[in-house]
Amino acid sequence: MKIPLSSPDITEAEIAAVTAVLRTSHLSLGPQMEAFERAFATYIDTPHAVAVSSGTAGLHLCMRALNIGEGDEVIVPSFTFIAAANAIRYERATPVFVDIDRESLNLSPAAIERAITPRTRAILAVHTFGRPAEMPAILDIARRHNLRIIEDACEALGAEHNGEKTGTFGDAAVFAFYPNKQITTGEGGMVVTRSTDLAARIRALRNQGRYDSNDWLQHTELGYNYRLSEMNCALGLAQLNRIEEILSHREQVARLYQKHLANTDGLILPALEATHSRISWFVYVIRLDATFSANARDTIIAHLTQAGIGCARYFAPIHLQPSYSAWRNAVLPVTEAEACRTIALPFFNRITEDEIAHVSEELRAALRNTQ
């Protein structure tokens, strides 16, 4: 039995939506993009949504639009996908890595507070694995220190804290639609904000620095080609139309894993619920407990891979990556202790209970062989 780590959920409705675009003369910057942006803004409950070519592009545009640049510091977790830190460096600002909370794996508010310096301009708050970060505490810190907040909600579409959706707390937020995400556009992302001025600038920056008042060959400032095609937008709109169904499927998958892995010695399972929050399940990540050695995780991953089961180490700390050698000495004890024990198991909408049972049995076999 071959089981991938992730697999997109594409129905005939999505195929028909994309095919319909190909029969029109609008393949970019057309009605599908406008409809996708409107629908997304309505779903998140923000006035503005701007479709972009990827979540990474969205994070970069937020840095640029907020005038974060050389000499500025941005607080960010190391336990996340590398794009978060890369977007800071694109503008020659400095990522300042801070530690995470051991239970939620999200940014520790206390660690944020300790990391603030006179050069700190912003906090990049990541909602790790679709579990909302402690936004009330982070907002309080930001207000007291006059800092911007950018939410990296790339893994958290549909997640909520205190009844408010992720993406509504900061100055801007970014979502991503890679094929392993809750909804996909193939490649793509969305920036949301309550600021009309910020939205206008991000729209211009994604389209070569061209504002709505400019003609096609007039460029007011340095911009980028971060547009999202009409085909991508049609796919995203069709997927968004069944977002609650998708989120329900994914929660059920998490609950099935919890049932099959309950009482398995040596494992720490992710919490199915978080206080005052709705988790949007992006991945299902288990952790090995302290009875295993630091290198046991890689042995278990090798066993699962050999058995045809897709799995991955989510996440490898950014500050230990070769491209971040200048940050290698960052003091992040919780990040380093937890990251070497995480394993992402196969997780997607249409995975069956038989497949989950098979993954669970192979995992237990790997655990027995490793201890």
C-alpha positions in Angstrom: 0.0 0.0 0.0 1.5 3.3 -1.1 0.2 6.3 0.8 1.5 9.8 0.0 2.1 12.5 2.6 -0.5 14.7 1.0 -2.9 14.7 -2.0 -5.1 17.5 -3.4 -8.9 17.1 -3.4 -10.0 18.0 -6.9 -13.6 17.4 -8.0 -15.4 17.7 -11.3 -16.6 21.1 -10.2 -13.0 22.4 -10.0 -12.1 20.9 -13.4 -15.2 22.4 -15.0 -14.3 25.9 -13.5 -10.8 25.8 -14.8 -11.9 24.5 -18.2 -14.4 27.3 -18.5 -11.7 29.9 -18.1 -9.8 28.4 -21.0 -12.8 29.1 -23.2 -12.6 32.8 -22.5 -10.2 35.6 -23.5 -9.4 36.4 -19.8 -6.4 34.4 -18.5 -5.0 37.0 -16.1 -6.4 39.9 -14.0 -9.9 39.0 -14.9 -13.3 38.3 -13.4 -12.3 35.0 -11.7 -9.6 36.8 -9.7 -12.0 39.5 -8.7 -14.6 36.9 -7.6 -12.0 34.8 -5.7 -10.8 37.9 -3.9 -14.4 39.0 -3.0 -15.4 35.6 -1.8 -12.2 35.2 0.2 -12.5 38.5 1.9 -16.1 37.7 2.8 -15.1 34.3 4.3 -12.3 35.8 6.4 -14.3 38.9 7.2 -11.9 41.5 6.1 -12.5 44.4 3.7 -9.6 43.5 1.3 -8.1 40.4 -0.2 -5.4 40.4 -2.8 -4.6 37.3 -4.8 -0.9 36.6 -5.3 1.3 33.9 -6.9 2.3 32.2 -3.6 2.2 32.5 0.1 5.9 33.5 -0.1 5.1 36.3 -2.5 2.4 37.5 -0.1 4.8 37.6 2.9 7.3 39.5 0.8 4.7 42.0 -0.3 3.7 42.6 3.3 7.3 43.4 4.2 7.7 45.7 1.3 4.3 47.5 1.7 5.0 48.1 5.4 8.4 49.6 4.6 10.3 47.1 6.6 13.9 47.1 5.3 17.6 47.3 6.1 18.3 47.9 9.8 14.9 46.6 10.9 14.3 43.5 12.9 11.3 41.2 12.6 10.5 38.6 15.3 9.7 35.2 13.8 9.8 31.5 14.9 12.5 29.3 13.7 10.1 26.4 13.9 8.2 27.1 10.7 8.6 26.9 6.9 11.6 28.8 5.7 9.6 31.2 3.5 8.7 33.2 6.6 12.3 34.2 7.3 13.2 34.4 3.6 10.6 37.1 3.1 12.2 39.2 5.8 15.7 38.8 4.2 14.3 39.7 0.8 14.0 43.3 2.0 17.4 43.2 3.8 15.8 43.2 7.2 16.9 40.9 10.0 14.9 37.9 11.2 15.2 37.5 15.0 14.3 33.9 15.9 12.5 33.3 19.1 11.5 30.2 20.9 8.1 28.4 20.8 5.7 27.1 23.4 6.3 23.4 24.0 2.6 22.4 23.9 1.2 24.5 21.0 4.5 24.8 19.0 3.5 28.4 18.3 5.5 31.5 19.2 6.0 32.1 23.0 4.7 35.5 23.9 7.3 35.7 26.7 10.1 34.9 24.3 8.8 37.7 22.0 8.9 40.2 24.8 12.5 39.3 25.6 13.6 39.6 22.0 12.4 43.2 21.4 15.1 45.8 20.8 15.0 49.4 19.5 15.3 48.0 16.0 12.3 45.7 16.2 9.6 46.8 13.7 7.3 43.8 13.4 6.2 40.4 14.7 5.6 37.7 12.1 3.1 35.4 14.0 2.8 32.0 12.5 -0.3 29.8 13.1 1.6 26.6 13.2 0.0 23.5 11.7 -3.3 25.4 11.6 -3.5 26.0 15.4 -4.0 29.7 16.1 -1.2 31.5 17.9 -1.8 33.4 21.2 -3.0 36.5 19.4 -4.4 38.5 22.4 -1.0 38.3 24.1 0.9 39.1 20.9 -1.4 42.0 20.1 -0.8 43.4 23.6 2.9 43.2 23.1 2.7 44.9 19.7 0.6 47.7 21.0 2.9 48.4 24.0 6.0 48.5 21.7 4.3 50.1 18.6 5.1 47.1 16.4 3.4 45.8 13.2 1.9 42.4 13.2 1.9 40.2 10.1 0.0 36.9 10.4 1.4 33.9 8.6 -1.8 32.1 8.2 -0.6 30.0 5.3 -1.4 26.8 7.2 -4.5 28.1 9.0 -7.4 28.8 6.6 -10.6 28.6 8.6 -8.9 28.5 12.0 -10.4 30.8 14.7 -9.5 32.3 18.0 -12.3 33.7 20.3 -14.7 33.4 17.4 -12.5 35.5 15.1 -10.8 33.9 12.0 -7.1 33.9 11.8 -6.0 36.6 9.4 -8.2 39.3 11.1 -5.8 40.2 14.0 -2.8 41.8 12.4 -2.0 44.7 10.0 -2.0 42.1 7.3 -2.2 38.3 6.9 -1.1 35.8 4.3 -2.7 32.5 3.2 -1.3 29.9 0.8 -2.8 27.5 -1.6 0.0 25.0 -2.4 -1.5 21.5 -3.1 -1.0 20.3 0.5 -3.0 23.1 1.9 -6.7 23.1 3.0 -7.7 24.5 -0.4 -5.4 24.6 -3.4 -4.9 26.7 -6.5 -1.8 24.7 -7.6 0.4 27.6 -6.7 -1.0 30.7 -5.1 -1.7 32.9 -2.1 -3.8 35.6 -0.7 -3.0 38.7 1.4 -5.8 40.1 3.5 -6.0 43.4 5.4 -8.4 46.0 6.8 -6.3 48.9 5.5 -7.4 50.4 2.2 -4.0 52.0 1.6 -2.1 48.9 2.4 -4.3 46.8 0.0 -3.8 49.3 -2.8 -0.1 49.2 -2.4 0.0 45.4 -2.3 -2.2 45.3 -5.5 0.3 47.6 -7.2 3.4 45.8 -6.0 2.1 42.4 -7.3 1.6 43.9 -10.7 5.0 45.6 -11.5 4.3 48.6 -9.3 1.3 49.7 -11.4 -1.6 51.5 -9.6 -5.2 51.5 -10.8 -4.8 55.1 -11.9 -1.8 54.2 -14.1 -2.0 53.0 -17.7 -0.5 49.6 -18.5 3.0 50.9 -19.2 3.3 53.4 -16.3 4.9 52.1 -13.1 4.8 54.3 -10.0 7.2 52.2 -8.0 9.4 49.1 -8.2 7.1 46.1 -8.3 7.0 42.4 -9.1 5.2 39.9 -11.2 3.3 38.2 -8.3 0.0 37.9 -10.2 -2.2 34.8 -9.9 -3.8 33.6 -13.2 -7.5 33.3 -13.9 -7.2 29.5 -14.0 -5.7 29.4 -10.5 -8.3 31.8 -9.2 -11.2 29.7 -10.8 -9.8 26.6 -9.0 -9.5 28.5 -5.7 -13.0 29.8 -5.9 -14.4 26.4 -6.6 -12.5 25.0 -3.7 -13.5 27.8 -1.4 -17.1 27.1 -2.1 -16.8 23.8 -0.2 -14.3 25.0 2.5 -16.5 23.9 5.5 -16.9 20.4 4.0 -13.1 20.3 3.5 -12.3 21.4 7.0 -14.8 18.9 8.4 -13.1 16.1 6.4 -9.7 17.1 7.7 -10.9 17.2 11.3 -12.4 13.8 10.9 -9.0 12.5 9.6 -7.3 13.9 12.7 -9.8 12.2 15.0 -9.3 8.9 13.2 -5.6 9.1 13.7 -6.2 9.9 17.4 -8.4 6.8 17.7 -5.9 4.5 16.0 -2.9 5.9 17.8 -4.4 6.3 21.3 -2.4 4.7 24.1 0.6 4.1 21.8 3.7 4.1 24.0 6.3 6.7 23.2 4.1 9.1 21.2 2.8 12.6 22.0 -0.3 13.2 19.8 -1.4 16.6 18.8 -4.3 18.1 20.8 -7.6 17.8 19.0 -8.8 21.0 20.6 -7.3 24.3 21.8 -8.8 26.7 24.4 -11.1 29.3 22.7 -9.9 28.1 19.3 -10.9 26.2 16.3 -8.0 24.3 14.7 -7.8 24.1 10.9 -6.0 20.9 10.3 -3.1 21.4 7.9 -1.0 18.4 8.9 -1.1 15.7 11.5 2.2 15.8 13.4 3.2 13.4 16.1 6.1 13.7 18.5 8.4 11.1 20.1 8.6 11.3 23.8 11.7 11.4 26.0 12.1 7.6 26.0 13.5 7.9 22.5 17.0 9.1 21.6 17.5 12.3 19.6 18.2 10.3 16.4 15.3 7.9 16.7 13.0 10.1 14.6 15.0 9.7 11.4 15.2 5.9 11.9 11.4 5.8 12.1 10.9 8.0 9.1 13.2 5.7 7.1 11.1 2.7 8.2 7.9 4.4 7.1 9.4 5.5 3.8 10.6 2.0 3.1 7.0 0.8 3.8 5.7 3.2 1.1 4.3 5.7 3.6 4.9 9.4 3.0 6.1 11.3 6.0 8.4 14.2 6.8 10.1 16.1 9.6 7.9 19.1 10.2 9.7 21.4 10.7 13.5 21.5 10.4 14.5 24.7 12.4 15.3 27.6 10.1 18.3 28.8 12.1 20.0 25.4 11.6 19.6 25.5 7.8 22.7 25.9 5.7 21.4 29.2 4.2 21.0 30.6 7.8 24.5 29.8 9.1 24.8 33.3 10.5 22.0 32.5 12.9 23.2 29.1 14.0 24.0 30.2 17.5 20.5 31.4 18.3 19.5 30.1 21.7 16.2 28.2 21.1 16.1 25.2 23.4 12.5 24.3 23.0 12.6 24.6 19.2 15.6 22.3 19.0 14.3 19.8 21.5 10.9 19.4 19.9 11.9 19.7 16.2 14.1 16.6 16.2 11.1 14.6 17.5 8.3 15.5 15.0 6.9 13.4 12.3 4.2 14.4 9.9 2.0 11.5 8.9 0.0 11.2 5.7 -2.8 13.7 5.9 -5.3 14.7 3.2 -9.1 14.9 2.7 -9.7 11.6 1.0 -7.4 9.3 3.1 -9.4 6.3 4.2 -9.6 4.8 7.6 -8.0 1.6 6.3 -5.0 3.7 5.2 -4.9 5.4 8.6 -5.0 2.0 10.3 -2.1 0.8 8.1 0.0 3.9 8.8 -0.7 3.4 12.5 0.4 -0.2 12.4 3.6 0.5 10.5 4.3 3.4 12.9 3.9 1.1 15.9 6.2 -1.5 14.3 8.8 1.2 13.7 8.5 2.3 17.3 9.1 -1.2 18.6 12.1 -1.7 16.3 13.7 1.6 17.4 13.3 1.5 21.2 
